[in-house]
Amino acid sequence: MIAFETGLLGVGHGGIGREAESLYSALQLYDEVVALTWPDGETHIDPALKQRIQRKFAMGFTYLTGKSWRLRTPRGSTLFLPQVLPFTGKSDVVVRLHDLFPITNPEWFTDRSIKLFTRSLRNLVRNGAYFLCDSRTSEIELLKLYPEAKTLGVAHCYIPPLKSAEECGKCHGCTFDYSSKFFLSVGTIEPRKNYPFLVSLVRKYPQFRIAVVGRPGWKSDEVLFNLRNTPGIAYLEYICDGALKKLYASAHAFLSPSLSEGFNIPACEAEKFGLPVLLSDIEVHRELHPEEELLPLGDITVWKSAMAINFVKREPKVFPTFEEYAAEINQLLQSRGVR
């Protein structure tokens, strides 16, 4: 039996939230899965398994004391955490590892989030948790920091279909002007996504037009102001799936000048629509997009030349099916006798 921590379920949490939904569904194909949530959560479960306090207070407990919070899980179940979280269970714990940015790049995060992540990861390693990494890049970084960490291996993220093809008619994506050429960038507005580079690029080369999709994240006030007030950039915020599908289908190319990534679901999603991609030359892009000519970080001239190419739409890239993804997750869990 799997006891799944559900606090991240929902597309409102960005790529990690969508991956959490995929994991939750994949585990259900092979085992009984019990959802763990808190009294104020949206997931409807057996009241006996609801936690005693709200999730935010459990995180506060770890932040203040450095200790992990023990979740109420069914006897003999494997606790599955969809990311590094400050929780533990009665038996095996499996953690989906996306990245280690709060440790490797603390300048991108608040002091509180750095402290919480660092303590959570340390406790998980000490308690013998198993880590299921979404890229070889993340696995290597984990083992550099904690050579004693136990990993189940690498399972790439599932690239799910957009939930709806219907446009809502109200969001900024639905009212966007599609009549002239534009580029597309998708991802939470946070430092590692390197949106200031796109702002600088458009200011220097005003012939380019970029649509940016992403919910506001942390340390983003200044870049949000510039995205909203730079001619040539249309910040569309969070849009409906129908509009996102139309953007992927209509854009000239997809841009991702990220400083670092754990996986980068939007880049794969763009490829799934056959959209040409222009990606920064970082480790995870080298791992997951070896066929692409990656572009150097911060070199506006090189990016400008690449964007000036008259791209031809490609054939949509084929990614593993949900059934193949679920089977891989199950095989990795069984290979170590976890569950």
N, C-alpha and C positions, 0 to 999 in steps of 0.2 A: 504494500500500500504506500502511496505517495501523499504526503501532507504538503500542499503547495501554498506558499505565502502569496496572497493575491493583491497586495497593496499597490502593485504597479500595473495591473490589468487596465487596458484602455488606451486607445490611440491618443488621448489627451496627454499622455506621458511621452510622446515622441517615439523614436525608433526602439528604445528599450521597452516601452510599453507594448508596442506591437509584437516584439520578439517574445515578451512574457505571455501574450495571448497565444502565440504559436506553440510555445513550450507547453503551456497548460493543456491545449488541445491534443498535442502530440503524445503526451504522457497518458492521456485518457484512452488512447488506442490500445495500450498494452497493460494497463494496470488500473486498479481502483484509485481514484484521486479525490482527496478530501481538501476542500478549500479552507484556508485559515484567514480570518479577517477580524475586524474589530467591531464593536457595537454600532459605530457610526459609519461603517463601510457600506458599499453598494451591493456587495456579493451576498446572496441569500444562502445561508448554510444552516446546518444543525446548530441551534442555539447553544448546545453543550460545548461546542468547540470554539465559540467566540472568546476572544481574549479578554482578560479582566480589565485592562486599561486601554486607552486609545493609543494608536500606533505612534503618534508624535511624542507621547509621554514615554513610551518604551525606548525610543531613540534618545530622548533627553536623559534617560537613566544611564545609557551607555556613554553618552557625551560627558556626563558629570562624574561617573564612577569608573569608567574604563571597563566595566564588566558587560558580558552579553546577557540579553534578556531571554529567559527560557520560555519558549512557546509551548502551549498546550497542544500536544499532538497525540494521535492514537498510538497505543502501545505497539511497538514493533515497526512503526512506519518510518520511511525515509523522508526527512524534511528537505524540501526543494526550495531554494531561495533564487529568484530570477535575477538577482544581482548581489553584489556585496552588501550585506545588511547586518546589523548588530544583534542577530538572533541565533539561538542554538536550540537543539531538540534533545529528545531522550536517546536517540540512536544515531544512525548515519545522517550526515548533512551533505547535500550536493549544492554547489553554488555555480550559477551561470556567470562566468567572468567576461565582461565586455572590455574593460580597460583598467589601467591603474593611474589615470591622469592626476587624481588628487595627490598622489605621491610623486610621480615623475614630472608633473608640471603644476606645482602648487600655486603658481601665480595666476592660474585661471579660475581659482576657487576661493570661497570665503574661508576664514580660519575655522569656523564651526564645521563646515563640510569636510575639510581636510582632516580635522581631528576625529570626526565620527568615522570617516572611511578608514583612516589608518588604524584606529583601535578595532574596528570591526574586522578588517582583513587579518590583523595580527591574531585576534582571538580565534578566528575561523581556522587559520593555519595551525595554531597551537592545539585546537580541539580536534584536529585530524579530519577536517572537512575535505571533500573531494571537489576539485574545480573542473568545470566543463567549459573550456575556452571557445570563444567564437572566431578566433583566428590564431594562427601559429605565432604571429607577432605578439599577441597578448600573453600566450603561454610562455614564450621566451622571457618576456619582461617579468612575469610572476616568478619564474624560477631563478632569475637573476637576483630578485629581492629576497626570495625565500626558497633556497635550494631544497629544503625539506618538504615543501608543499606537495601535496598529492594531487596529480591531475588525471582526469579520465581521458584526456586527449582533446582534439579540436573537432567541433561540429559547427560549420558555418551557419549563419542566420538564414532562416526561411524568408523568402521574398514573397509576401502574400499578395494576392490580387486586391485591388482597391474594392472596398465594400459595396460601393454603389457607382453606377455609371450615370446616374441622373444628376443634373445640375440643380442646385437649390435656387438659383436665380437672384440670390441676395448677397452672397459673400463677395469679397474683392476679386476673387478668381473668376467669378461669373461675369463681373462687370468690367474686367480687364480688356484693354484694346488689343485685339489679335491681328489688326490690319497690317502691321509692319513687323519686320524681323526682330526677334528678341531672343535672349539667352535665359536660361533658367537655373536657379540655385535653390536647393531645398535643404533645410536643417534648422534645428533650434538655434536661436540667436544667442550664441555664447562665444567666448574668446577663441577656442580652438578652431572654430569654423572659418576664422580669418575673413570675416565680412569687410573689415576696414580696407583690405586689399581691393575688393571689388569697388568700393566707394572711390578709392584713389584712381583705379583704372578708368572708371566712367568719367571722373572729373578731368582726367588727362586726355581721354579719347571719347568725346561726347557723341561720337557717331554710334556708339554701342548702347543698347537698351537691355536692361537685365530685370527680370521678375524674380523676386526673392520670396520664398514661402517658408515660414517657420514661426513657431510660438516664441515669445520672449523668454529668455533664460536668465542665467545669473550673470552679473557684471556686464550688463548689456545696455545700460541707459544711454551712454554716449553713441554707441553704434546704432541703436534704434533711432535716435534723433537724426543721425546722418542718413540712414536708410530712408527715413520718411521725408527728408528735406534735400535730397540730392537729385537734380534733374537727370533723367536717364535710368533711375532705379525706381521700380514700382514695388514697394513692400506690401505684399498681399496678406501678411499675417497668417492666420490659420484658416484654411479654406475647405470646402466640401470635396469629397472624393471625385465627384463629377468634374469639377473645375480642375483638379489636379491631373486627372486623366487627359483633359483637353490641353493643358499646359505641356505635359510630356509629349503629346502627339503633335503639337504645333511649334515647339521651340526649335531654334536653329541648332543648339547644342546645350549640353548640361555642363555647368561649371562647379567644380569643387576645389577651391584653393586651400583646403584644410591644412593646418599645421600638424595635426595628428588625428588619427582615427583608430577606434577599436575594430570597426568593420566597415561602416558607411553604407547603410541600407539604401538611402536615396540614389547613390551612384549605380547600384545594381538595379534598382527599380527603373532608372532611366534606360539602362541597357535592355531591360525586359520589354520596354516600349520601342526599342530600336533607335533610341536617341543617341547621337554621337556624344561622347563624354570627353571633357578636358579636365584632367585631374592633376593635383600637385604630386611631386615626386617625393613621397613618403613611404615608409616601410610597408604599411598594410596595403597601400595601392600597388606596390610592386608585387606583393604576395597574391592579391586577388584579381589584379588586372594586368597580367604580364604581357598581354598582347597590345596594350595601349602605350603610346609615346607620352610619358609623363613629363610635366612641365616644372621647371625649377621654382621653388618658393620665392615669392617677392620680386621676380623679374617681370615687370610690367610689359617691357618691350616684347619678350618672348610670348607672353599671353596674348598681347595685342595681335601679333602675327598669326598665332594659332586661331584666334577668333575670326580673323579675316578670311579664313579658308571657306570656300563654298562647299560645305558638307553635303554629301548625299545620304539620305536616310538609309540606315542599315536594316538588315533583317533582325527581328527581335531575338535577343539572346535567350537561350533555353537554360533555365535553372532547375535544380531538383524539385520534384513534385512534393506536395505535403506528405504523402505516404512514404516517399524516399527519405525525407528529412526526419520523420517520426521514427522510421526503422533505424536510422543512424543513431539517433538519441538513445533508443532502446538498446541497441547493440553495445554502445559505449558504457551504459549503466551496467549491463549484464556482464561485460568483460571483466569488471572488478568486483562482481558480486554485490553490487549496490542496489538494493530494493528488496 
